[in-house]
Amino acid sequence: MNFNTTPEQSIDPMTIARTAREAFQVLALAPTEQKNRALRAMADRLEQDREDLIAANAADLAAAREGGVAENLVKRLRFGDEKITGRIGSLRKIAALPDPVGQTLRAERRPNGLEVARVRVPLGVVLNVFEARPHVTVNAGAFCLKAGNAAILRGGSEARRCNALLGRFWRDALAEAGLPPGAVQVIAGSHETVHELLALDRWIDLVIPRGGKSLVEAVARQSRIPVVKHFEGVCHVYLDEQFELDEAIGVALDSKCLMPEVCNAMETLLVSEACREHLPAIVEAFRGEGVSVRGCPRTREAVAGVEAAGDDDWRTEYLDLVVSIRVVPGVDAAIDHVNRFGSHHTDVIVTGRLAAAEWFTERVDSGVVLVNASTMFCDGESLGMGAEIGISTDRLHARGPMGLEELTTYKFIIRGRGHIMGPPRTRKTRVGWFRTR
């Protein structure tokens, strides 16, 4: 794993972690409006200093290309006018969302008279380690802040200039709201710095890595802190026995071509044998969008010039304009393929059969399963979260797109009236002893 050392910057990991923990103690009790004020102030900074941010990003992009970074990864690094506008909107949406901290999840009076409540509380200190994606510096800071968590954000050196500026914006926004600057720390630092942070389980409560599979695996292997993992996005669209061809092609093209570099882009198209006759039109549509097509033997029989796909293709996250196509006997075979080769991220069935849709959604073991809709809707903003801090392929502690609620845990608050479990240990001269048994 390459954490892209920046030797000119000396950082003490313990100082970072202690600062975050101290900030968390303040932030966990901060009123909702104070947190929202910081979010709105950050949105204002992005608006006011938009041109500086675009210039910093342009310098990062130029350096990445000079350094030989692959073009599909360069796309993830872009933080131009449109994306900045999107982050401004997300910050304001997150500010407008209900504050999860303090929400009562369940409350009841027990037969013994005890009042028991389960209440949402922040997780604590969250460390984010990510590559490229300067928008994560905005999203992750915003979600952690609103949910009452302190954030340590460590982006890759390919976004060094952009992240440094965003870090300054966060400090200014926090100061304007009267919150400690350690609530959102944007750091650089070497591989060794990150490795030391991953050992500070007394101070840091959760790690969220975002990047290539090698980065996520390395963080999970090295960390003494719980890690929410997002290994890969090997996502599928299955075209069932009955579908409207134009609708099916539209869903498949959007899933593959809208943003091929993102984790919820489709990588494999599965087509029912009953609809194999539509393969020439489907392949033509992909080729019209500049997509390179690879296929199983049945696909290659139906369409000339399709490159052969092997088992490695079914497991590959291309993150590019490449798609593999496989003909399957029917819905059960499609489900088997998805569960065997997929990454349990996002999978789709396109069908006009209600029974097939229900069968697929019940049996596909993925965080997000869609019916007659693009994989692109595995997206925090589309799902009412404002954005997302990441998409988990784990089962614990979160699954699928992670928003505010996924950045909280809970505690029990129990209220009694002198309840004791055992026999009274004082003289019975006072009124109202309550016993649980």
Buried (B, 14 or more C-beta within 10 A) or exposed (E): BEBBBBEEEEBEBEEBBBBBBBBBEBBBEBEBEBBBBBBBBBBBBBEEBBEBBBBBBBEBBEBBEEEEBEEEBBBBBBBEEEBBEBBBBBBBBBBEBEBBBEBEEEEEEEEEBBEBBBBBBBBBBBBBBBBBBBBBBBBBBBBBBBBBBBBBBBBBBBBBBBBBBBBBBBBBBBEBBEBBBBBBBBBBBBBEBBBBBBBBEEBBBBBBBBBBEEBBBBBBEBBEBBBBBBBBBBBBBBBBBEBEBEEBBBBBBBBBBBBBBBBBBBBBBBBBEBBBEBBEEBBEBBBEEEBBBBBBEBBBEBBEEBEEBEEEBBBBBBBBBBBBBBBBEBBEBBBEBBBEBBBBBBBBBBBBBEEBBEBBBEBBEBBBBBBBBBBBBBBBBBBEBBBBBBBBBBEEBBBBBBBBBBBBEBEEEEEBEEBEEEEEEEEEEEEEEEEEE
